[in-house]
Amino acid sequence: MVRRRHQISPAPEIRALWGFREVTLADAEALGAWLGDQVLPTTFRLDAVLAAAYERLRDLRIEPRRAIGLDRLVRSTLHAFEHRVCTEVWQCLSPSTRTA
């Protein structure tokens, strides 16, 4: 049986070397808002929105960690955007059309 030592992750040193930092909850919230304002009005394709999210994090020099659940964040933002659009359309309809 081979015993292995507990290895310390070099991630903090690598992040520092390349000028990146860890993502925070505030970063995730800001990313969701940015996606809703800048990306989702032009595309609903999940792969394109996810790619835009990764690009935005890279531009901001933020490491996309699993802690924020990027896929889940993108899907949640997409759902909220769709709900907002549907609500806006519904409010533009006449009362008779709403009840029909």
C-alpha positions in Angstrom: 0.0 0.0 0.0 1.4 3.4 -1.0 0.7 6.3 1.3 0.3 9.7 -0.3 0.9 13.0 1.3 -1.9 15.6 1.4 -1.0 17.9 -1.4 -1.6 21.6 -1.1 -3.2 23.2 -4.2 -1.0 25.6 -6.1 -4.2 27.5 -7.3 -3.6 30.6 -5.2 -0.1 31.0 -6.5 -1.2 30.4 -10.1 -4.0 32.9 -9.7 -1.6 35.5 -8.3 0.9 34.8 -11.1 -1.6 35.5 -13.8 -3.4 38.3 -11.9 -6.7 36.5 -11.4 -8.7 36.4 -8.2 -11.4 34.0 -6.8 -15.0 34.7 -7.6 -17.3 36.1 -4.9 -21.0 36.0 -4.4 -21.1 39.7 -5.4 -19.2 38.8 -8.6 -21.8 36.1 -9.4 -24.7 38.6 -8.8 -23.0 41.2 -11.0 -22.4 38.6 -13.7 -26.1 37.6 -13.7 -27.1 41.2 -14.0 -24.7 41.8 -16.9 -25.9 38.7 -18.7 -29.5 39.9 -18.4 -28.7 43.3 -19.7 -26.1 42.7 -22.3 -26.2 39.1 -23.6 -29.8 37.7 -23.3 -31.4 40.5 -25.3 -29.4 39.2 -28.3 -29.4 35.4 -27.8 -31.2 32.7 -25.9 -28.8 29.9 -26.9 -27.5 28.4 -23.7 -24.0 27.6 -25.1 -23.6 31.2 -26.3 -24.7 32.7 -23.0 -22.4 30.4 -21.1 -19.5 31.3 -23.4 -20.2 35.0 -22.9 -20.2 34.4 -19.1 -16.8 32.7 -19.3 -15.4 35.5 -21.5 -16.7 38.1 -19.1 -15.1 36.4 -16.1 -11.8 36.2 -18.1 -12.0 39.9 -19.0 -12.5 40.8 -15.4 -9.6 38.4 -14.4 -11.9 36.3 -12.2 -11.4 32.6 -11.9 -14.7 30.8 -12.6 -14.9 28.3 -9.7 -17.5 25.7 -9.2 -18.6 27.6 -6.1 -20.8 29.9 -8.0 -22.3 27.1 -10.2 -21.9 29.0 -13.5 -24.2 26.7 -15.4 -26.9 27.1 -12.8 -26.4 30.9 -12.7 -26.8 31.1 -16.5 -29.9 29.0 -16.5 -31.4 31.0 -13.6 -30.6 34.3 -15.3 -32.1 33.0 -18.6 -35.3 32.0 -16.7 -35.6 35.4 -15.0 -35.0 37.2 -18.3 -37.7 35.1 -20.0 -40.1 35.8 -17.2 -39.4 39.6 -17.4 -40.0 39.6 -21.1 -43.3 37.7 -20.8 -44.5 40.0 -18.1 -43.7 43.1 -20.2 -45.5 41.7 -23.1 -48.5 40.7 -21.0 -48.7 44.3 -19.5 -48.8 45.7 -23.1 -51.9 43.6 -23.9 -55.3 45.1 -23.5 -57.4 43.9 -20.6 -59.8 42.1 -22.9 -56.9 40.3 -24.6 -55.4 39.3 -21.2 -58.6 37.5 -20.2 -59.3 35.9 -23.6 
